[in-house]
């Protein structure tokens, strides 16, 4: 959607309709783009038509409400910095508590004025081309935001990472989409990104892939014994969370093509996985479904290099351990790791979504292996990324 708005048109097939997507549409519209839902196209779910792109200039001050979407906020700050105008960002939940110091450090030296207030981050450009130094171990979303904006500047720029990049696959996805929209960026060993200025986004239609991050919860449910197939996934996708398939294999499961053409998961020893040690530096969003699965493992599992989970919608190291332990799991939280001692079954009981969509979905998956019913409060928070999760979760028959 952002690339389409920068191009000035096009049709986005299957963009999804959740609170994060709605926040992005709302902010792009406030900036001056015109986006609208339209049925048809080459997918039954229709999509989003972009009838007008972002303007060359903005006059009056603007306020952009990002909801609780960290990606919306971090993607759009550099775009807002292109304008010689006062543009403020607001949000709900923990959004404005999440780190923005990367932008405060690297944009300030390139002509951008930034101020932080209570629940507000204000930006005024115009942004100048140059060399942007960024830590690679915070969030790839900062890199993506710069990659959107820097090709539009009048001169050449470079992004230099001061530490090894984590979540590299997300940057690879950004680069792939940018290429599809006609933007060329030279990525050097995931440590330097050389960006020519004066580039133009190309109008085109785009079909969005199915999401491995959301699918991982259903793959975990299948591994825990639910008779289901997960449909529509691109097994050659650049999405980093495709790694969940490999993790299932390492845990002793067999992946096969099901009767309906989707991915089926089976095991020779019931639903108990083998214990794993998993470095999640590149796949942080897989921790909730992975933890739900490993709560039933044979032995002791470890999830390591997970410190960045503390700056998600919740402190996910704490909330993963707390909510699964409430259901009877045996999980110890460390500074940047979890130790999970598996059990054949969990007891069940009451748990909370903690206003975190992935924590709520995790509790639903863990309920499959509980002896007693599970009562989940704050279940509606799945609307942030997957509003239909519970409808899909409670389906009783394959299509």
C-alpha positions in Angstrom: 0.0 0.0 0.0 2.8 2.4 0.8 4.6 1.6 -2.4 1.3 2.0 -4.3 0.7 5.4 -2.7 4.2 6.5 -3.6 3.7 5.3 -7.2 0.4 7.1 -7.4 -1.9 4.2 -8.3 -2.5 0.5 -8.6 -4.6 -2.3 -7.1 -3.5 -4.3 -4.1 -4.9 -7.8 -4.1 -5.6 -9.4 -0.7 -4.1 -6.7 1.5 -5.9 -7.9 4.6 -8.3 -6.0 6.8 -7.0 -5.7 10.4 -6.3 -2.9 12.7 -2.7 -2.5 11.6 -3.7 -2.3 7.9 -6.5 0.1 8.8 -4.0 2.3 10.6 -1.8 2.4 7.5 -4.7 3.3 5.3 -5.8 6.0 7.7 -2.4 7.6 7.8 -1.8 7.4 4.1 -5.2 9.0 3.5 -4.4 11.8 6.0 -1.2 12.5 4.0 -3.3 12.9 0.9 -3.5 9.5 -0.8 -6.9 8.1 -1.9 -7.3 4.4 -1.1 -10.6 2.5 -1.3 -11.8 -1.1 -1.0 -12.9 -2.7 -4.3 -14.2 -6.1 -5.1 -12.9 -8.2 -7.9 -9.4 -8.2 -9.4 -7.8 -11.5 -9.6 -8.7 -12.7 -6.1 -12.1 -13.5 -4.5 -11.2 -11.3 -1.5 -11.0 -8.2 -3.7 -8.5 -5.6 -2.6 -7.5 -1.9 -2.3 -7.5 0.5 -5.2 -5.2 3.5 -5.0 -6.7 6.3 -7.0 -4.4 9.1 -5.9 -0.8 9.0 -4.5 1.0 11.1 -1.9 1.3 14.8 -2.8 4.5 16.6 -3.6 3.8 19.2 -0.9 1.9 19.5 2.3 0.8 22.8 3.7 -1.2 22.6 6.9 0.0 20.7 10.0 -1.2 17.0 10.1 -1.7 14.5 12.8 -1.5 10.8 11.9 -3.1 8.2 14.2 -1.2 4.9 14.0 -3.4 3.1 16.4 -1.1 0.4 17.9 0.8 -0.4 14.7 4.5 -0.1 15.2 5.1 -0.9 11.5 2.9 2.0 10.5 4.7 4.4 12.7 8.2 3.4 11.8 7.5 3.0 8.1 5.9 6.5 7.8 8.2 8.7 9.8 10.8 9.0 7.0 8.1 9.6 4.5 6.7 12.4 6.7 10.2 13.8 6.9 10.2 14.3 3.2 7.9 17.3 3.7 8.6 20.8 4.8 5.5 20.6 7.1 4.7 19.8 10.7 3.5 16.2 10.8 2.7 14.5 14.2 2.2 10.8 15.0 0.0 9.5 17.8 -1.0 6.0 18.9 -2.6 3.8 21.5 -1.5 1.0 23.8 2.3 0.8 24.3 3.0 2.2 20.8 4.5 5.6 21.7 6.6 3.9 24.4 8.3 1.8 21.8 11.8 2.9 20.7 12.2 5.7 18.2 15.7 6.8 19.2 17.1 5.3 16.0 15.3 8.0 13.9 16.1 10.7 16.4 19.8 9.9 16.0 20.0 9.4 12.2 17.4 11.9 10.9 18.4 14.8 13.0 21.7 15.2 11.2 20.0 15.3 7.8 17.7 18.3 8.2 14.8 16.8 10.1 13.5 18.4 13.3 11.8 16.0 15.7 10.1 16.5 19.1 8.6 14.0 21.5 5.7 14.9 23.7 3.2 12.9 25.7 1.8 10.3 23.3 3.1 12.3 20.3 6.1 12.3 18.0 6.4 15.3 15.7 8.5 15.5 12.5 9.4 18.4 10.2 11.6 18.1 7.1 12.7 18.2 4.4 15.0 15.3 4.7 18.4 15.6 3.0 20.3 12.7 1.3 23.4 11.4 3.1 24.8 8.5 5.2 22.5 7.1 7.8 24.1 5.1 10.6 21.7 2.6 12.3 22.1 -0.3 14.8 21.1 -3.5 13.1 19.9 -5.2 16.3 16.9 -3.0 17.2 14.1 -3.4 14.6 14.3 -3.9 10.8 11.3 -1.6 10.5 13.6 1.5 10.8 15.6 0.2 7.8 12.4 -0.4 5.9 11.1 3.1 6.6 14.3 4.6 5.2 14.3 2.4 2.2 10.9 3.7 1.3 11.9 7.3 1.5 15.6 7.7 0.5 15.2 6.8 -3.2 12.9 9.9 -3.6 15.6 12.3 -2.5 17.5 14.5 -4.9 20.9 12.9 -4.1 22.3 9.5 -3.3 22.2 8.0 0.2 23.6 5.1 2.1 22.4 3.2 5.2 25.2 1.7 7.2 24.5 -0.8 10.0 26.6 -0.4 13.1 25.9 -4.0 14.3 24.7 -7.2 12.6 21.2 -7.1 11.2 18.5 -9.2 13.0 15.2 -10.0 11.2 17.1 -9.8 7.9 14.3 -11.5 6.1 12.0 -8.5 6.7 14.5 -6.2 4.9 14.7 -8.8 2.1 10.9 -8.6 1.7 11.1 -4.8 1.6 13.8 -4.9 -1.1 11.8 -7.5 -3.1 8.7 -5.3 -3.1 10.7 -2.2 -3.9 12.2 -3.9 -6.9 8.7 -4.8 -8.1 7.8 -1.1 -7.9 10.9 -0.1 -9.9 13.2 0.9 -7.1 16.8 -0.3 -7.2 18.9 -0.6 -4.0 22.3 -2.2 -3.7 22.4 -4.3 -0.5 25.9 -5.1 0.5 26.1 -8.1 2.9 23.2 -6.8 5.0 25.5 -4.1 6.4 25.3 -1.4 3.8 22.5 -0.3 1.5 23.5 2.1 -1.3 20.5 4.1 -2.6 20.5 6.2 -5.8 18.4 9.4 -5.5 15.8 10.7 -8.0 14.1 7.3 -8.5 10.4 7.0 -9.2 8.0 4.3 -8.0 6.2 2.5 -10.9 2.4 2.0 -10.9 1.5 -1.7 -10.9 -1.0 -4.2 -9.3 0.3 -6.4 -6.5 -0.9 -9.6 -4.9 0.0 -10.0 -1.2 1.2 -13.4 -0.1 -0.4 -15.4 2.6 1.1 -14.7 6.0 3.4 -17.3 7.6 3.3 -15.4 11.0 -0.4 -16.0 11.3 -0.3 -19.5 9.8 2.2 -20.6 12.4 -0.5 -20.8 15.0 -2.5 -23.2 12.9 0.5 -25.2 12.0 1.2 -25.5 15.8 -2.5 -26.5 16.3 -2.0 -29.2 13.6 1.1 -30.4 15.4 -0.9 -30.7 18.6 -3.3 -33.1 17.0 -5.9 -31.0 15.3 -7.0 -32.6 11.9 -6.4 -29.6 9.7 -4.5 -28.3 6.6 -3.1 -24.9 6.2 -3.8 -23.5 2.7 -2.3 -21.0 0.4 1.2 -20.7 1.7 4.1 -20.0 -0.7 6.8 -22.5 0.2 9.3 -20.4 -1.7 8.5 -17.2 0.1 11.2 -14.9 1.4 9.2 -14.5 4.6 11.5 -15.4 7.6 8.6 -17.0 9.5 8.6 -19.8 6.9 11.2 -21.2 9.3 8.3 -22.6 11.4 8.1 -25.5 8.9 11.7 -26.4 9.5 11.2 -26.1 13.2 8.3 -28.6 13.0 10.6 -31.0 11.1 13.3 -30.6 13.7 10.8 -31.3 16.5 9.9 -34.7 14.9 6.9 -33.9 12.8 6.3 -34.9 9.2 5.0 -32.3 6.8 3.0 -33.4 3.7 0.5 -32.3 1.1 -3.0 -32.8 2.5 -6.1 -34.0 0.7 -7.1 -30.4 0.0 -3.7 -29.4 -1.2 -2.6 -27.6 1.9 0.1 -28.4 4.4 -0.7 -31.2 6.8 1.4 -32.0 10.0 1.7 -35.5 11.5 3.8 -37.4 14.0 4.6 -41.0 14.8 4.6 -40.3 18.6 1.4 -38.4 19.1 1.4 -34.7 19.6 4.5 -34.3 21.8 7.4 -32.6 20.0 11.1 -33.2 20.6 12.8 -30.5 22.7 14.5 -27.7 20.7 16.9 -24.9 21.2 15.9 -22.0 18.9 17.7 -18.8 18.2 14.8 -16.4 17.4 16.9 -13.3 16.5 15.5 -13.4 12.9 12.1 -14.8 13.8 10.8 -13.0 16.9 7.1 -13.3 15.9 7.3 -17.1 16.0 8.0 -17.2 19.7 4.3 -17.3 20.9 3.2 -20.3 18.6 6.6 -22.0 19.2 6.3 -21.7 23.0 2.7 -23.0 22.9 4.0 -26.1 21.0 7.1 -26.6 23.1 5.1 -26.4 26.3 4.3 -30.1 25.5 7.8 -31.1 24.4 9.8 -34.2 25.5 12.5 -32.6 27.6 13.8 -29.1 28.1 13.6 -26.5 25.3 15.3 -23.1 25.1 14.3 -20.0 23.1 17.3 -17.7 23.0 18.4 -14.3 21.6 14.9 -13.1 22.3 15.5 -9.7 24.1 13.7 -7.7 21.4 10.4 -9.4 22.4 10.3 -7.0 25.4 9.4 -4.1 23.1 6.4 -5.7 21.3 2.7 -5.0 22.0 3.5 -6.5 25.4 6.8 -7.6 27.0 6.4 -11.0 25.3 9.1 -12.8 27.2 7.1 -12.0 30.3 3.6 -12.5 28.9 4.5 -15.8 27.1 5.8 -17.3 30.3 3.1 -15.8 32.5 0.1 -16.9 30.5 1.3 -20.4 29.6 2.3 -20.9 33.2 -1.2 -20.0 34.2 -2.4 -22.9 32.1 0.0 -25.2 33.9 3.2 -25.0 31.8 6.7 -24.9 33.3 8.5 -22.0 31.8 11.3 -19.9 33.2 12.0 -16.4 31.9 15.5 -15.0 31.6 16.9 -11.7 30.4 16.7 -12.7 26.7 15.6 -16.3 26.8 12.9 -18.8 27.9 13.5 -22.3 29.3 10.5 -24.5 28.6 10.2 -27.9 30.4 7.6 -29.8 28.5 4.6 -31.7 30.0 2.3 -34.3 28.4 -0.7 -32.1 29.2 -1.4 -28.7 30.7 -4.1 -28.2 33.4 -6.1 -25.4 31.8 -7.8 -22.5 33.6 -7.9 -18.8 33.1 -5.5 -16.6 31.1 -5.4 -13.2 29.4 -4.5 -11.9 26.0 -2.7 -8.9 27.7 -3.8 -6.7 24.8 -1.4 -8.6 22.5 -2.8 -10.4 19.5 -0.1 -13.0 19.4 -0.4 -13.8 23.1 -4.2 -14.4 22.7 -3.7 -16.7 19.7 -1.0 -18.6 21.7 -3.4 -19.2 24.5 -5.9 -20.6 22.1 -3.4 -23.0 20.6 -2.2 -24.1 24.0 -5.8 -24.9 25.1 -5.7 -27.9 22.7 -3.4 -29.7 25.1 -5.2 -28.8 28.3 -7.1 -31.3 30.5 -9.7 -28.7 31.6 -11.4 -25.8 29.8 -9.5 -22.5 29.1 -11.1 -19.2 29.7 -9.4 -16.4 27.8 -10.1 -12.7 28.6 -9.2 -9.9 26.2 -9.6 -12.3 23.3 -10.7 -9.5 20.9 -7.1 -8.2 20.7 -6.5 -10.6 17.8 -8.1 -7.9 15.6 -4.8 -6.2 15.5 -3.5 -8.6 12.9 -6.1 -11.4 12.4 -9.7 -10.4 13.1 -11.1 -13.7 11.9 -8.8 -15.9 14.0 -11.4 -17.2 16.4 -13.9 -18.0 13.5 -11.1 -19.9 11.8 -10.0 -21.5 15.0 -13.5 -22.9 15.7 -14.2 -24.3 12.3 -15.2 -28.0 12.5 -14.9 -29.1 8.9 -12.5 -28.5 6.0 -13.8 -26.5 3.1 
